[in-house]
Amino acid sequence: LLSLSCSVSLLPYLLGLLTAVVGAGIGGSAVAHFLQQHFGPRVQIDVYEKGTVGGRLATISVNKQHYESGAASFHSLSLHMQDFVKLLGLRHRREVVGRSAIFGGEHFVLEETDWYLLNLFRLWWHYGISFLRLQMWVEEVMEKFMRIYKYQAHGYAFSGVEELLYSLGESTFVNMTQHSVAESLLQVGVTQRFIDDVVSAVLRASYGQSAAMPAFAGAMSLAGAQGSLWSVEGGNKLVCSGLLKLTKANVIHATVTSVTLHSTEGKALYQVAYENEVGNSSDFYDIVVIATPLHLDNSSSNLTFAGFHPPIDDLQGSFQPTVVSLVHGYLNSSYFGFPDPKLFPFANILTTDFPSFFCTLDNMCPVNISASFRRKQPQEAAVWRVQSPKPLFRTQLKTLFRSYYSVQTAEWQAHPLYGSRPTLPRFALHDQLFYLNALEWAASSVEVMAVAAKNVALLAYNRWYQDLDKIDQKDLMHKVKTEL
């Protein structure tokens, strides 16, 4: 009997465990890596990607240099991303400092200086201790969220987003997905003026949304604004291609059209149908991970599920469109109240709700920065990244720039439109069918996708070996301490 149970547990290693991942962004690339980490070298992974590897990590070439057109930087506490960079032998890009300001449509409502103490004094002078109350609120949320790394290190996983949030912050975290940032901050004594001027500007920069968005996603975004940021030398998308290469995943450039459930000897088997320029085809898998958003206005939502009882129908909610325009030209500093461009001191401009036609404006550095590189002076032609909710009209470009050589755009379904979905989705759609991007409906960032990838890999592993004590456990802080 013992030898029989051993041979059954070794079956995936002997026969190969066939796994399909739909999407080769950071979520799909990371889950391929984590699945191999847990199941071992015998796992065979096919990664389906209809576009380019990297997903929302992407670059655009301007004047023979490459610039980030997707997620531009990561927080210092992005532990999974830090691990990936070390594992792949990549390097952090050299930071070229630049000052930031918040523009209110007619004038700057807040300007950063080169002196830390003066910045603190200005915040206090304008907003009292609101900035300290905000910091304490964000730090409390982040301290609890960081527990996820300890849980994952001990092999614990969650089958739904609500279960994951409850394990970290109990009902407080779950309630934060149902109440707005503004409501939560007002309760802890942050003033409405600080929310309108500063908090809204940060949320527009990261999510393209207002302080009416849920408090949990807002807190994660505001944490990113407070910490030190970093990015990858050569482009952030190198993390995705590097992980897939390391995993030796088979990347199939095709659009997945359906996942159909079959059963063989009491075990679920999933048929993944796909189409590419060659035609239509399909393959069978033991495990399938959907690592692309399923929502009402996404073309990948053409993906259908068949043979499941009850049926899988998780197409709820919409995504927030974001347009990134890389403009090579001369900034119109007069629009921001600086008639002499030589005197314009800012490299990063955030906006309040007015003007509404753009969210941020950044003087960009290329993904490869030489030791002699310096940021362009304001009177020189530079590459500026404009983030806006819609494509910019020519008149709007002329408002921001005196003249320009080129404009290149990338349009993203960047983040969930929070409030457009009534419930939090689940990671587990069926026995070994998982929806990685479910966690985006709590908060959306590159690191959050990496956390979701680790959770899904652990969930698949624990379910495969029926280690149910490692799934959806309550009071994990106590369990982890006793294990230590």
Secondary structure as a PSIPRED ss2 file (coil, helix, strand):
# PSIPRED VFORMAT (PSIPRED V4.0)

   1 L C   1.000  0.000  0.000
   2 L H   0.000  1.000  0.000
   3 S H   0.000  1.000  0.000
   4 L H   0.000  1.000  0.000
   5 S H   0.000  1.000  0.000
   6 C H   0.000  1.000  0.000
   7 S H   0.000  1.000  0.000
   8 V H   0.000  1.000  0.000
   9 S H   0.000  1.000  0.000
  10 L C   1.000  0.000  0.000
  11 L H   0.000  1.000  0.000
  12 P H   0.000  1.000  0.000
  13 Y H   0.000  1.000  0.000
  14 L H   0.000  1.000  0.000
  15 L H   0.000  1.000  0.000
  16 G C   1.000  0.000  0.000
  17 L E   0.000  0.000  1.000
  18 L E   0.000  0.000  1.000
  19 T E   0.000  0.000  1.000
  20 A E   0.000  0.000  1.000
  21 V E   0.000  0.000  1.000
  22 V E   0.000  0.000  1.000
  23 G C   1.000  0.000  0.000
  24 A C   1.000  0.000  0.000
  25 G C   1.000  0.000  0.000
  26 I H   0.000  1.000  0.000
  27 G H   0.000  1.000  0.000
  28 G H   0.000  1.000  0.000
  29 S H   0.000  1.000  0.000
  30 A H   0.000  1.000  0.000
  31 V H   0.000  1.000  0.000
  32 A H   0.000  1.000  0.000
  33 H H   0.000  1.000  0.000
  34 F H   0.000  1.000  0.000
  35 L H   0.000  1.000  0.000
  36 Q H   0.000  1.000  0.000
  37 Q H   0.000  1.000  0.000
  38 H H   0.000  1.000  0.000
  39 F H   0.000  1.000  0.000
  40 G C   1.000  0.000  0.000
  41 P C   1.000  0.000  0.000
  42 R C   1.000  0.000  0.000
  43 V E   0.000  0.000  1.000
  44 Q E   0.000  0.000  1.000
  45 I E   0.000  0.000  1.000
  46 D E   0.000  0.000  1.000
  47 V E   0.000  0.000  1.000
  48 Y E   0.000  0.000  1.000
  49 E C   1.000  0.000  0.000
  50 K C   1.000  0.000  0.000
  51 G C   1.000  0.000  0.000
  52 T C   1.000  0.000  0.000
  53 V C   1.000  0.000  0.000
  54 G C   1.000  0.000  0.000
  55 G C   1.000  0.000  0.000
  56 R C   1.000  0.000  0.000
  57 L C   1.000  0.000  0.000
  58 A C   1.000  0.000  0.000
  59 T E   0.000  0.000  1.000
  60 I E   0.000  0.000  1.000
  61 S E   0.000  0.000  1.000
  62 V E   0.000  0.000  1.000
  63 N C   1.000  0.000  0.000
  64 K C   1.000  0.000  0.000
  65 Q E   0.000  0.000  1.000
  66 H E   0.000  0.000  1.000
  67 Y E   0.000  0.000  1.000
  68 E E   0.000  0.000  1.000
  69 S C   1.000  0.000  0.000
  70 G C   1.000  0.000  0.000
  71 A C   1.000  0.000  0.000
  72 A C   1.000  0.000  0.000
  73 S C   1.000  0.000  0.000
  74 F E   0.000  0.000  1.000
  75 H E   0.000  0.000  1.000
  76 S C   1.000  0.000  0.000
  77 L C   1.000  0.000  0.000
  78 S C   1.000  0.000  0.000
  79 L H   0.000  1.000  0.000
  80 H H   0.000  1.000  0.000
  81 M H   0.000  1.000  0.000
  82 Q H   0.000  1.000  0.000
  83 D H   0.000  1.000  0.000
  84 F H   0.000  1.000  0.000
  85 V H   0.000  1.000  0.000
  86 K H   0.000  1.000  0.000
  87 L H   0.000  1.000  0.000
  88 L H   0.000  1.000  0.000
  89 G C   1.000  0.000  0.000
  90 L C   1.000  0.000  0.000
  91 R C   1.000  0.000  0.000
  92 H E   0.000  0.000  1.000
  93 R C   1.000  0.000  0.000
  94 R C   1.000  0.000  0.000
  95 E C   1.000  0.000  0.000
  96 V C   1.000  0.000  0.000
  97 V C   1.000  0.000  0.000
  98 G C   1.000  0.000  0.000
  99 R E   0.000  0.000  1.000
 100 S E   0.000  0.000  1.000
 101 A E   0.000  0.000  1.000
 102 I E   0.000  0.000  1.000
 103 F E   0.000  0.000  1.000
 104 G C   1.000  0.000  0.000
 105 G C   1.000  0.000  0.000
 106 E C   1.000  0.000  0.000
 107 H C   1.000  0.000  0.000
 108 F E   0.000  0.000  1.000
 109 V E   0.000  0.000  1.000
 110 L E   0.000  0.000  1.000
 111 E E   0.000  0.000  1.000
 112 E C   1.000  0.000  0.000
 113 T C   1.000  0.000  0.000
 114 D C   1.000  0.000  0.000
 115 W C   1.000  0.000  0.000
 116 Y H   0.000  1.000  0.000
 117 L H   0.000  1.000  0.000
 118 L H   0.000  1.000  0.000
 119 N H   0.000  1.000  0.000
 120 L H   0.000  1.000  0.000
 121 F H   0.000  1.000  0.000
 122 R H   0.000  1.000  0.000
 123 L H   0.000  1.000  0.000
 124 W H   0.000  1.000  0.000
 125 W H   0.000  1.000  0.000
 126 H H   0.000  1.000  0.000
 127 Y H   0.000  1.000  0.000
 128 G C   1.000  0.000  0.000
 129 I C   1.000  0.000  0.000
 130 S H   0.000  1.000  0.000
 131 F H   0.000  1.000  0.000
 132 L H   0.000  1.000  0.000
 133 R H   0.000  1.000  0.000
 134 L H   0.000  1.000  0.000
 135 Q H   0.000  1.000  0.000
 136 M H   0.000  1.000  0.000
 137 W H   0.000  1.000  0.000
 138 V H   0.000  1.000  0.000
 139 E H   0.000  1.000  0.000
 140 E H   0.000  1.000  0.000
 141 V H   0.000  1.000  0.000
 142 M H   0.000  1.000  0.000
 143 E H   0.000  1.000  0.000
 144 K H   0.000  1.000  0.000
 145 F H   0.000  1.000  0.000
 146 M C   1.000  0.000  0.000
 147 R H   0.000  1.000  0.000
 148 I H   0.000  1.000  0.000
 149 Y H   0.000  1.000  0.000
 150 K H   0.000  1.000  0.000
 151 Y H   0.000  1.000  0.000
 152 Q H   0.000  1.000  0.000
 153 A H   0.000  1.000  0.000
 154 H C   1.000  0.000  0.000
 155 G C   1.000  0.000  0.000
 156 Y C   1.000  0.000  0.000
 157 A E   0.000  0.000  1.000
 158 F C   1.000  0.000  0.000
 159 S C   1.000  0.000  0.000
 160 G E   0.000  0.000  1.000
 161 V H   0.000  1.000  0.000
 162 E H   0.000  1.000  0.000
 163 E H   0.000  1.000  0.000
 164 L H   0.000  1.000  0.000
 165 L H   0.000  1.000  0.000
 166 Y H   0.000  1.000  0.000
 167 S H   0.000  1.000  0.000
 168 L H   0.000  1.000  0.000
 169 G H   0.000  1.000  0.000
 170 E H   0.000  1.000  0.000
 171 S H   0.000  1.000  0.000
 172 T H   0.000  1.000  0.000
 173 F H   0.000  1.000  0.000
 174 V H   0.000  1.000  0.000
 175 N H   0.000  1.000  0.000
 176 M H   0.000  1.000  0.000
 177 T C   1.000  0.000  0.000
 178 Q C   1.000  0.000  0.000
 179 H C   1.000  0.000  0.000
 180 S E   0.000  0.000  1.000
 181 V H   0.000  1.000  0.000
 182 A H   0.000  1.000  0.000
 183 E H   0.000  1.000  0.000
 184 S H   0.000  1.000  0.000
 185 L H   0.000  1.000  0.000
 186 L H   0.000  1.000  0.000
 187 Q H   0.000  1.000  0.000
 188 V C   1.000  0.000  0.000
 189 G C   1.000  0.000  0.000
 190 V C   1.000  0.000  0.000
 191 T C   1.000  0.000  0.000
 192 Q H   0.000  1.000  0.000
 193 R H   0.000  1.000  0.000
 194 F H   0.000  1.000  0.000
 195 I H   0.000  1.000  0.000
 196 D H   0.000  1.000  0.000
 197 D H   0.000  1.000  0.000
 198 V H   0.000  1.000  0.000
 199 V H   0.000  1.000  0.000
 200 S H   0.000  1.000  0.000
 201 A H   0.000  1.000  0.000
 202 V H   0.000  1.000  0.000
 203 L H   0.000  1.000  0.000
 204 R H   0.000  1.000  0.000
 205 A H   0.000  1.000  0.000
 206 S H   0.000  1.000  0.000
 207 Y H   0.000  1.000  0.000
 208 G C   1.000  0.000  0.000
 209 Q C   1.000  0.000  0.000
 210 S C   1.000  0.000  0.000
 211 A C   1.000  0.000  0.000
 212 A C   1.000  0.000  0.000
 213 M C   1.000  0.000  0.000
 214 P E   0.000  0.000  1.000
 215 A H   0.000  1.000  0.000
 216 F H   0.000  1.000  0.000
 217 A H   0.000  1.000  0.000
 218 G H   0.000  1.000  0.000
 219 A H   0.000  1.000  0.000
 220 M H   0.000  1.000  0.000
 221 S H   0.000  1.000  0.000
 222 L H   0.000  1.000  0.000
 223 A H   0.000  1.000  0.000
 224 G H   0.000  1.000  0.000
 225 A H   0.000  1.000  0.000
 226 Q H   0.000  1.000  0.000
 227 G C   1.000  0.000  0.000
 228 S C   1.000  0.000  0.000
 229 L E   0.000  0.000  1.000
 230 W E   0.000  0.000  1.000
 231 S C   1.000  0.000  0.000
 232 V E   0.000  0.000  1.000
 233 E C   1.000  0.000  0.000
 234 G C   1.000  0.000  0.000
 235 G C   1.000  0.000  0.000
 236 N C   1.000  0.000  0.000
 237 K C   1.000  0.000  0.000
 238 L H   0.000  1.000  0.000
 239 V H   0.000  1.000  0.000
 240 C H   0.000  1.000  0.000
 241 S H   0.000  1.000  0.000
 242 G H   0.000  1.000  0.000
 243 L H   0.000  1.000  0.000
 244 L H   0.000  1.000  0.000
 245 K H   0.000  1.000  0.000
 246 L H   0.000  1.000  0.000
 247 T H   0.000  1.000  0.000
 248 K C   1.000  0.000  0.000
 249 A C   1.000  0.000  0.000
 250 N E   0.000  0.000  1.000
 251 V E   0.000  0.000  1.000
 252 I E   0.000  0.000  1.000
 253 H C   1.000  0.000  0.000
 254 A C   1.000  0.000  0.000
 255 T E   0.000  0.000  1.000
 256 V E   0.000  0.000  1.000
 257 T E   0.000  0.000  1.000
 258 S E   0.000  0.000  1.000
 259 V E   0.000  0.000  1.000
 260 T E   0.000  0.000  1.000
 261 L E   0.000  0.000  1.000
 262 H E   0.000  0.000  1.000
 263 S E   0.000  0.000  1.000
 264 T E   0.000  0.000  1.000
 265 E C   1.000  0.000  0.000
 266 G C   1.000  0.000  0.000
 267 K E   0.000  0.000  1.000
 268 A E   0.000  0.000  1.000
 269 L E   0.000  0.000  1.000
 270 Y E   0.000  0.000  1.000
 271 Q E   0.000  0.000  1.000
 272 V E   0.000  0.000  1.000
 273 A E   0.000  0.000  1.000
 274 Y E   0.000  0.000  1.000
 275 E E   0.000  0.000  1.000
 276 N E   0.000  0.000  1.000
 277 E C   1.000  0.000  0.000
 278 V C   1.000  0.000  0.000
 279 G E   0.000  0.000  1.000
 280 N E   0.000  0.000  1.000
 281 S E   0.000  0.000  1.000
 282 S E   0.000  0.000  1.000
 283 D E   0.000  0.000  1.000
 284 F E   0.000  0.000  1.000
 285 Y E   0.000  0.000  1.000
 286 D C   1.000  0.000  0.000
 287 I E   0.000  0.000  1.000
 288 V E   0.000  0.000  1.000
 289 V E   0.000  0.000  1.000
 290 I E   0.000  0.000  1.000
 291 A C   1.000  0.000  0.000
 292 T C   1.000  0.000  0.000
 293 P C   1.000  0.000  0.000
 294 L C   1.000  0.000  0.000
 295 H C   1.000  0.000  0.000
 296 L C   1.000  0.000  0.000
 297 D C   1.000  0.000  0.000
 298 N C   1.000  0.000  0.000
 299 S H   0.000  1.000  0.000
 300 S H   0.000  1.000  0.000
 301 S H   0.000  1.000  0.000
 302 N H   0.000  1.000  0.000
 303 L C   1.000  0.000  0.000
 304 T E   0.000  0.000  1.000
 305 F E   0.000  0.000  1.000
 306 A E   0.000  0.000  1.000
 307 G C   1.000  0.000  0.000
 308 F C   1.000  0.000  0.000
 309 H C   1.000  0.000  0.000
 310 P C   1.000  0.000  0.000
 311 P C   1.000  0.000  0.000
 312 I C   1.000  0.000  0.000
 313 D C   1.000  0.000  0.000
 314 D C   1.000  0.000  0.000
 315 L C   1.000  0.000  0.000
 316 Q C   1.000  0.000  0.000
 317 G C   1.000  0.000  0.000
 318 S C   1.000  0.000  0.000
 319 F E   0.000  0.000  1.000
 320 Q E   0.000  0.000  1.000
 321 P E   0.000  0.000  1.000
 322 T E   0.000  0.000  1.000
 323 V E   0.000  0.000  1.000
 324 V E   0.000  0.000  1.000
 325 S E   0.000  0.000  1.000
 326 L E   0.000  0.000  1.000
 327 V E   0.000  0.000  1.000
 328 H E   0.000  0.000  1.000
 329 G E   0.000  0.000  1.000
 330 Y E   0.000  0.000  1.000
 331 L E   0.000  0.000  1.000
 332 N C   1.000  0.000  0.000
 333 S H   0.000  1.000  0.000
 334 S H   0.000  1.000  0.000
 335 Y H   0.000  1.000  0.000
 336 F H   0.000  1.000  0.000
 337 G C   1.000  0.000  0.000
 338 F C   1.000  0.000  0.000
 339 P C   1.000  0.000  0.000
 340 D C   1.000  0.000  0.000
 341 P H   0.000  1.000  0.000
 342 K H   0.000  1.000  0.000
 343 L H   0.000  1.000  0.000
 344 F C   1.000  0.000  0.000
 345 P C   1.000  0.000  0.000
 346 F E   0.000  0.000  1.000
 347 A E   0.000  0.000  1.000
 348 N E   0.000  0.000  1.000
 349 I E   0.000  0.000  1.000
 350 L E   0.000  0.000  1.000
 351 T E   0.000  0.000  1.000
 352 T C   1.000  0.000  0.000
 353 D C   1.000  0.000  0.000
 354 F C   1.000  0.000  0.000
 355 P C   1.000  0.000  0.000
 356 S C   1.000  0.000  0.000
 357 F C   1.000  0.000  0.000
 358 F C   1.000  0.000  0.000
 359 C C   1.000  0.000  0.000
 360 T E   0.000  0.000  1.000
 361 L E   0.000  0.000  1.000
 362 D E   0.000  0.000  1.000
 363 N E   0.000  0.000  1.000
 364 M C   1.000  0.000  0.000
 365 C C   1.000  0.000  0.000
 366 P C   1.000  0.000  0.000
 367 V C   1.000  0.000  0.000
 368 N C   1.000  0.000  0.000
 369 I C   1.000  0.000  0.000
 370 S C   1.000  0.000  0.000
 371 A C   1.000  0.000  0.000
 372 S C   1.000  0.000  0.000
 373 F C   1.000  0.000  0.000
 374 R C   1.000  0.000  0.000
 375 R C   1.000  0.000  0.000
 376 K C   1.000  0.000  0.000
 377 Q C   1.000  0.000  0.000
 378 P C   1.000  0.000  0.000
 379 Q C   1.000  0.000  0.000
 380 E C   1.000  0.000  0.000
 381 A C   1.000  0.000  0.000
 382 A E   0.000  0.000  1.000
 383 V E   0.000  0.000  1.000
 384 W E   0.000  0.000  1.000
 385 R E   0.000  0.000  1.000
 386 V E   0.000  0.000  1.000
 387 Q E   0.000  0.000  1.000
 388 S E   0.000  0.000  1.000
 389 P C   1.000  0.000  0.000
 390 K C   1.000  0.000  0.000
 391 P C   1.000  0.000  0.000
 392 L C   1.000  0.000  0.000
 393 F C   1.000  0.000  0.000
 394 R H   0.000  1.000  0.000
 395 T H   0.000  1.000  0.000
 396 Q H   0.000  1.000  0.000
 397 L H   0.000  1.000  0.000
 398 K H   0.000  1.000  0.000
 399 T H   0.000  1.000  0.000
 400 L H   0.000  1.000  0.000
 401 F E   0.000  0.000  1.000
 402 R E   0.000  0.000  1.000
 403 S E   0.000  0.000  1.000
 404 Y E   0.000  0.000  1.000
 405 Y E   0.000  0.000  1.000
 406 S E   0.000  0.000  1.000
 407 V E   0.000  0.000  1.000
 408 Q E   0.000  0.000  1.000
 409 T E   0.000  0.000  1.000
 410 A E   0.000  0.000  1.000
 411 E E   0.000  0.000  1.000
 412 W E   0.000  0.000  1.000
 413 Q E   0.000  0.000  1.000
 414 A E   0.000  0.000  1.000
 415 H E   0.000  0.000  1.000
 416 P E   0.000  0.000  1.000
 417 L C   1.000  0.000  0.000
 418 Y C   1.000  0.000  0.000
 419 G C   1.000  0.000  0.000
 420 S C   1.000  0.000  0.000
 421 R C   1.000  0.000  0.000
 422 P C   1.000  0.000  0.000
 423 T C   1.000  0.000  0.000
 424 L C   1.000  0.000  0.000
 425 P C   1.000  0.000  0.000
 426 R E   0.000  0.000  1.000
 427 F C   1.000  0.000  0.000
 428 A E   0.000  0.000  1.000
 429 L E   0.000  0.000  1.000
 430 H E   0.000  0.000  1.000
 431 D C   1.000  0.000  0.000
 432 Q C   1.000  0.000  0.000
 433 L E   0.000  0.000  1.000
 434 F E   0.000  0.000  1.000
 435 Y E   0.000  0.000  1.000
 436 L H   0.000  1.000  0.000
 437 N H   0.000  1.000  0.000
 438 A H   0.000  1.000  0.000
 439 L H   0.000  1.000  0.000
 440 E H   0.000  1.000  0.000
 441 W H   0.000  1.000  0.000
 442 A C   1.000  0.000  0.000
 443 A C   1.000  0.000  0.000
 444 S C   1.000  0.000  0.000
 445 S C   1.000  0.000  0.000
 446 V H   0.000  1.000  0.000
 447 E H   0.000  1.000  0.000
 448 V H   0.000  1.000  0.000
 449 M H   0.000  1.000  0.000
 450 A H   0.000  1.000  0.000
 451 V H   0.000  1.000  0.000
 452 A H   0.000  1.000  0.000
 453 A H   0.000  1.000  0.000
 454 K H   0.000  1.000  0.000
 455 N H   0.000  1.000  0.000
 456 V H   0.000  1.000  0.000
 457 A H   0.000  1.000  0.000
 458 L H   0.000  1.000  0.000
 459 L H   0.000  1.000  0.000
 460 A H   0.000  1.000  0.000
 461 Y H   0.000  1.000  0.000
 462 N H   0.000  1.000  0.000
 463 R H   0.000  1.000  0.000
 464 W H   0.000  1.000  0.000
 465 Y C   1.000  0.000  0.000
 466 Q C   1.000  0.000  0.000
 467 D C   1.000  0.000  0.000
 468 L H   0.000  1.000  0.000
 469 D H   0.000  1.000  0.000
 470 K H   0.000  1.000  0.000
 471 I E   0.000  0.000  1.000
 472 D C   1.000  0.000  0.000
 473 Q C   1.000  0.000  0.000
 474 K C   1.000  0.000  0.000
 475 D C   1.000  0.000  0.000
 476 L H   0.000  1.000  0.000
 477 M H   0.000  1.000  0.000
 478 H H   0.000  1.000  0.000
 479 K H   0.000  1.000  0.000
 480 V H   0.000  1.000  0.000
 481 K H   0.000  1.000  0.000
 482 T H   0.000  1.000  0.000
 483 E H   0.000  1.000  0.000
 484 L C   1.000  0.000  0.000
